[in-house]
Amino acid sequence: METGPDDGRAALETVARVSERTAGLSRPHAWLLLWGAVLISVYLAIALALVSNGGSPQTSTVIFGLMLPTMITFSAVVAGTRDRFASRLRLPATYWVALAVTIVGYFVLATVGIFGGGYPWWVVLLAGAATFVLLGGPTAAYLLRGDRPPAVEDPWHSHRLSSHARAVTIGIGVYLGLTTALSSFTLPAVFVSFLGMLALAVSSLAPGAKWSVARTGLEWGRTQWAGYAVSTGIMFTLALATIVAGHPIAPPIAILCGVLVCGALLAAAITPRGR
């Protein structure tokens, strides 16, 4: 039986894939972890800003109604996305110690913000930056080294999402869009936000089902994550604007933001995954 160049190339690609999966973290997975570090850092910084400013119950409800859905959606989707990468990141014990110190630090800052009259705005920025350095530092260092060749098999295949994944992605867009559009109205926003989080929780009970969010995350590529990043950025910006204003944003602005949030994910749902 003869072998040709294609057979040799396929064998080399197989060896490269196995080598990367057993050696450590793949670069696409590293970028995903870095994006998660950014998301968590900004979330905690905005939460501290809210505590420091002493927001009213209505304002606090609106802000967390905007931010919690994005975080819970991220957790549900990324659970499936991680399965696309047979790689791992070995973290030293010092990382977990630093993480524990950071968590304690946030509780201390929150306590000071509630009972001590708040703190300067630069403390919020410093806390967010410190969180990013802690969570994203090892991953950023790995990406900046550039001493590992890119994966031979790019997991971000440029194919369209399956019909199930497309429908779930559209559903996520509608959910986040409605939550954003209704952020000026506390009770409707809380109701929609609660229903969406309940649906995500139920979906997580069967991660292998076709309609689960985790299964959809298995198919998401750069295009879909870019759409989610745009949606999250809009929602976090609206939350920050609410803190600065001291009251919910005017309904026309909230509705416009909701349309943009929904539109970004709808566009991502029908666009092929980027390589």
Phi, psi and omega in degrees: 000124183274150176240142182248183179301325182295322179294319178294320179294320179296321179295318178297320179295321179297316178298318181296319180295314180297320180298315182292321184290331180267341185276330182161218189273130174283154183295317176301321178294323179297318178297323178294318178295322180294320177297320177296323178295320177298314182299312182294320181297316180293319179302311182293324178296317179294321178299319178294321178298321178295315180297319182295323182278352179062054182297153178290163177304322179294314180296318180298319179297317180296315184295312179289334173293334176276324188270320183300316179302323180294319181290318180291321176298316179301314181300320182290318182288317185292338177299324177278324182297323181300331181292345178285343185243114177273063182224168182214156177239116180276118182255134180288165180298330180297331178298314182291326175296314179296322178296318178297319178298319180296317179298316177298319179299320178294322177295321178296314179297319179297320179296317177297320180296324182280315188254346185252009177086013176087190182205165182300156183298330183292339176294322178297314179297319180295319180295318178295318179295319180296321178296318179295318179299320181291309185280324183258351183303305180301320180291317179298319179297321178297316181291323182287332181299316178063023182267002176248135180292151177296156181299139177292318178263109180283117183288349180268068184297143181272065176239159176286155176294153173294165182299322180293313180296324178296317181294319180293320178297319176297319178299320177297319179298317179295318180298308181292325178295317179294318179301319179290314183297329182265008185296343177280347183241106192302305186296311177301321180296317179296320181297311180295317180299317180295316180298318180295317179293327176295318178297320178295321179295316179296319180298325182290344179287339179228072186297339181272352181291151183299327184267006181283153179291325178297319178296324176294320177299332177297332182263343183298141175238196183300323181299313182291321178291329176294318177297320178293323178297319178297314180298314180297319179300319179295315183293319178292322178296320178295322178296317179294320178297325177295321178296314181296318182287331181083007179201162180302146180292152182304142183308317180301320179292317180298318180295317178299316178297321178297320177297318180293318178299311180296317182297323181297319181280329176295319178296320180293329182292327184258001180261138177302151179293137178284150178284000000 
